[in-house]
């Protein structure tokens, strides 16, 4: 058997982590998945357990991380990502972004591995400019309800760059914008699964405020391709990966109603504190450095995602759990 490159993927049982496991298995890596399963689901990766080049470690990266053998790469995707999750477990969210990242940086240094961390557009907070370029420093409330997630990601970037500059560690930072696709949790509180879940249950679609806030949705396969290219690039500064096709929440809700053919109405709830009014990535750097841009249209991606949600069990479809924030 030839020597495969070895990669550790944290948050492996989550939405993005599981798709990344699939991609690196396809690329013939030996994949070591790690997850404490607080928000992850083993069903997302159960199809990989039969493979010789996949192994799974049930572990919390906020504690000491040990992986035997060589490592070529580490992808750090362990973190709650939806408002429902990080409001329920704020301390764990902060710890995985700080202690977890520190532990994995130490592991990467010991193994001489390249580490890519998953940051997000939340580092920009409620932005004052649109679209958001990587040079924008953000508009974040560190003590607001969203601060536990926003500041965890900002610290994660800071300590990663410190290890890069001080220790010469090979690091990459991806800033992920709204992403969707199969394996999202229907009740995770983010806008797309929330809208689809409400439509399939025959309920009004719930938006916050007047729905004039904007989001930009990237299909998961496009995102994974961007991450794969960034990992293997020579670029160490933060890079936006997302779809710049911007749409208001109200328009998006109307798209979901039309797609599902359910005929519901949109209803409005009060706008939460610090809810971002705009989300649109400037992907100039990704285009120039990675030769990357999204390929899957929103209409195509939504059809695939809707079919995935339709296939869920009735028990999952009737589960109802609303977010406190417009995702």
N, C-alpha and C positions, 0 to 999 in steps of 0.2 A: 504493500500500500504506500502510495506516495505521501510525502509529508505535506499535510494541509496547513495553511495559515490558521491560527487560533484567535478567536475573537470572543470577548466577554460582552454580553448585552444585558444591562440592568433594566428592570422594568419589562422583562421579556414577555410576561403574560398580559401586558396591557395592549391597548389598541395599536399604537405605533411600534412598540417593542416587538410584538408578534409578527408584524409585517416585515420588520427589519430582520428578524430571525429567518423568515422565509427567503428573503433576498440573499442573505449571506450563505444559507444552505444551497441555494441555486448556484451561487458563485463558487461552490465547493470548498467553503471554509468549514473548520470544526467550530461549531457554535456552542458556547457555554451560556445558557440562559440563567438569569438570577432574578428573583422576585420574592417579596414577602407576602404577596397576594392580598394586601389590604384593599387595593382597588383592581388588581389584575385578576384574570380568570384563566385557569388552566385549560379550559376548553379552546382558548385561542391558539394553543400550541400543542394540543394533545396529538395532532397528526404528526408531530415531529419526534415523539418519544420512541418510535420504533426505529429511528435512524441511528446508525453507528456514529455519525459525525454531529450528534446533538446530545447535550446533557443539560440537566436542570438542577439548580441549587436553590432550595427554599431558604432565603436568607434576607435579612434587613441590612442594607449597605450602610446604615447609620451606625452600625457596630463594626468591629474590625472585619475586614474582608480578606479572605485567603483563598487563592486559587492555585492548585498545584500545577507544575509544568510551565512551559513557556506561554507567553501571550504576545501577539503582534499588535492587536488593537483592543480598545475598550470603548464601547458606546454607553454613555450614562444617560439613560432614559427613565430612571426610577424617580417618580414624583407623582403625587396627585395632580390632576390637570384641570379638573372642572370645579366651579364654585361650590357645588354641593359637597364635593370631597374635601377641599381644603378648608371649608368653613367647619366641617365636622372634626377634622384632624389638623388643626393649625400648627400645633407643636411638631408633629411628625413631618408636616410639609416643610417647615423651617429646618428641621434636622436633616432631612434627606438632601436639601439643597446646600447645606453647610457642612455638617459632619460627614454625610455620605460622599459629597464631592471631594472633601479632604482625604477621606479614606481611599477613594479611587485614584486620586492624584498620586498618593503614596504608593499604591499598587502599580500604577503605570510607571512610576520612577524606578521601582524595584525590578520590574520586568522589562524595562526599556521599551515599553509599548506606547503607541500613539493613542491619545485619548480624545474623543469627541464628546462634548457635552451638549445636551438639549436645552438651550435657552428658548425663550419665546418672545413674541411681540409684546408681552406684558411688561417687558423692561422699558417700553416706551410710555406706559401708563395711559392716561387720557391725553393723546398727543395734541400739540398745538400746530403741527404741520402735517400736511398730507400730500403725497404718500410719505411714509416714514423711511428715510435712508439710515444706514448703519451709523452715520456720524451724529445723528440726533440723540441727545442724552436723555430725553424723556421728561415726563411730567407725572411723577409718582407720589402718592400720599403714603409715606412709610408706616403710618399708624392707623390707616383706614382699614376697613374689612378685607380689602384685597391685598393689603400690604404683606401678609404672610407669604403669599405666592410671589408677588412682584419682587419683593426684596430678597427672597430666597434665590430667585433667578439672577438678580443683579449681583448679589454676593458670589454666586456660583461663577459668573463671568469674571469677577475681579480676582478671585483666588486662582482660577485657571490661568489667567494672564500672568499672575505673579509667579506661578510655577514655570510658565513658559519663559519669562524674562529672567528670572533668578536662577532657575535650575537648568534652563535650556531644554525643558520637556517638550516633546512634540504634541501640540494640542490643536484642536479645532473647535470652533463655537458656531453652532447653527441657531439662528433665531427663527423659530417656527411660527408661521401665521396659521389662522384657522384651517384645520384639516378635517376631512371627513372620508367616510368609506365603510365597508364591512368591518365588523368587530367593534364598532362603537357601541357603548352601552345605551340602550334605549332610554334609560332613566338617569343619564349622567348629568343632566341639567344644561348641557350646551344647546345652542339654538337649533341646530339641524335635527338631532334626534328628538328634542323636545317637540318641535313642530310636527315631525313625521309621526311620533307617538300619539300626539293629540289628534292628528288627522285620522289615523287608523282606529283610534278608539271612538271616533265620532264626536269629539269635543271641540269647542272653539279653540283656535290657536292663540296662545298667550304671548303677547309682546309687551315690552316695558317702554313706558313713555309713548311718544307718538310714532315710534318706529322709524324715525329719521336717522338713527344711528346706522353706520355702515359697517359691513364686514366683507372680507374677501376670502372665498372658500377654495382650497386646493385639494384635489383628489389625492388619496393616500399614495397611489403608485407614483405619481409625479413627485411627491415629497420625498419618498424613499430614494428615488433616482437622484434627486438633488443632494441628499445626505450622503449617498454612496460616492458621488463625485467629489463632494467637499472633503470627505475623509481621505480620499486618495490624491487630493491636490496638495500644493505647497503653501496654501493660504492659511494663516494662523489668526487673522483678525475675525471678529464676528461677521457673519454673513446671513442676510435675509433669505429664507426659502419660503415661498408662498405664491399664491396666484393674485396678480394685481387687478383682476376683474372684480371691481367693487360694486356692491349692491346694498340698498337700504334693507333693514330688517323687515319693514312693511312689504316691500317688493318681493323679498325672499319668501315671506309667508304666503303671499299670493301665488308665487311659483309652486310652492308645496301643495297648496289647495288645488291648483290646476293639474299638477302631476298626479296626485292621488285621486282626483275626480270625486272628492268627498263633499265639496260645497260648503264647508264650514265658514264661519266668520272669524275675523281677527278681533280680539278684545285687548284692551290696554290696561296694564297695571302701573303703579307709580315707578318712576325711574329710580333704580338703586343708586346709592352713593358711589361715586368714582367710576361709574360705568363709562367705558371708553366710547366717545362719540364717533370716532373714525378708526378704521383698521384697513390699511392698504399698503402692502410692501413695495418699496422701491427695489427692484431686482436687477438693477443695472450691473452690479458687481457679479451676481450669479451668471448673467448672460455673458459678460466679458471674460470672466476667469474660468467658469466651469462649462461654458457653452450650454447652459441649462435654461430652460423655461418650461412652464406647464404645457402639456400636450392634450390632456383630457378636458373637454368642455364641461361646464357645470351641468348642462342638460344630460350629457352622457353619464357623468359620474353619479348624478342624483338617481337616474334610473337603476343603476347597479345597486346603489345603497338602499333604495326603496325595496327592491326585490329581496335584499338581505333581511331587512326588517320584517317584511311580510312572511318570511320563512321562520321567524322566531315562534316559540311556543305561545299558546294563548296565555299562559301564566305570566310570561314576560310582557306581553302586550298590554295586559290590564294593570300592570304595576304602575303606580302613579307617584311621581316625586318631582315637584317643581323647584327650579333653581330660584335663589334669591337675587341673582344678577342676570342681566341680559348677556348671554354667553359670548 
